[in-house]
Amino acid sequence: MGDFNTMFPNFLGRCLELKNLLIPLTYLLITGGVIAATIAKQRSGSAHLQTFGKAIVLIMVLVYLPTWGNQIVTLVDSTVKDVLKVDPSRIHEQYKAALELQRAADGERSWWERLMDWRAAPLEWLLSGIFIFLGWLASAIMWWAYVIQTAILYLGYSLAPIFVGVLMVPSLTELGRRYFLKLVGVKFWPLGWGVAGLVTEGMIDFMTDRSFLNVPGVGNDLYSLQNMMGLAFLGIWIIFSTIAAPVMMQKSIETGSSVGANLIVSQQRVRRQVFGWLFGGPPCARLAPWDTRSTSQFSLKRSDRRQKRSRHAFEKSEPAFGGMITAHFLHEDDEISHQI
């Protein structure tokens, strides 16, 4: 698959044109912010120096933002792939290496015990084929994620001059801060795959643990069950984490939440939803965990039913209640007439 700039050769140039168009607005906002801070009453000399220093830093950010941003993206990507050695598209190689390591640990077993392990080989071949397919699917998802990340960053750099100038206006500083936090979160997308890859490696170690094969009689069945459990988890986890990990990482940088906890909880919800679709679970289980509209509609319908029941009960009791009030007033009229 080609590079982003090869596929969209004019995209970067158009973004640069938009950025150059917005740069005068940035200088206008920075100048206005400096003037407003300078003419403010009861400000010390250090406060004025701080204002001028902030203006200089913002101008540097405006000039070097694309260069610094690309360096951060390259550093994060190389850290995940070269240091953490995490790549969802290479899950088959990770499984094969872990399996070979476990087999090497069984080197001192007798030839009879090795002969009894022949039933585990077809299962391991099947899992290798499944992991090849999952790795290919994860590779396609990652490629599209990199394309989307590059497009978002180019658009972010082109619109950045507005928000650089906004940082000089005290009442709009929070708006600019949120914008650049989102932009930084996009740059750290690959780190989300690194976090998810740690969970994948742990599950692969669990699946390749051949301790159950030493159990007489049912050892192979327990080993098969162990691998089926791991496959049921990884089959959803690899696809889900490849898509959701970058978004969760961005959310973690923006809000300070735990990316690992968000990933695991969301994956469990998706797994329950998938099993509900496959095995006909209850309607509430088939609702998407992020579909707040569906859950709110369900709550509104339930409250509407309660209101209808209350109104129906009131309407049933209204004639009797009205009759009691009428009889009470008639009785009072009879007493008054008798007294007169």
Secondary structure, 3 states (H helix, E strand, C coil): CCCHHHHCCCHHHHHHHHHHHHHHHHHHHHHHHHHHHHCCCCCCHHHHHHHHHHHHHHHHHHHHHHHHHHHHHHHHHHHHHHHCCCCHHHHHHHHHHHHHHHHHHCCCCCHHHHHHHHHHHHHHHHHHHHHHHHHHHHHHHHHHHHHHHHHHHHHHHHHHHHHHHHCCCHHHHHHHHHHHHHHHHHHCHHHHHHHHHHHHHHHHHHHCCCHHHHCCCCHHHHHHHHHHHHHHHHHHHHHHHHHHHHHHHHHHHHHCCCHHHHHHHHHHHHHHHHHHHHHCCCCCCCCCCCCHHHHHHHHHHHHHHHHHHHHHHHHHHHHHHHHHHHHHHHHHHHHHHHHC
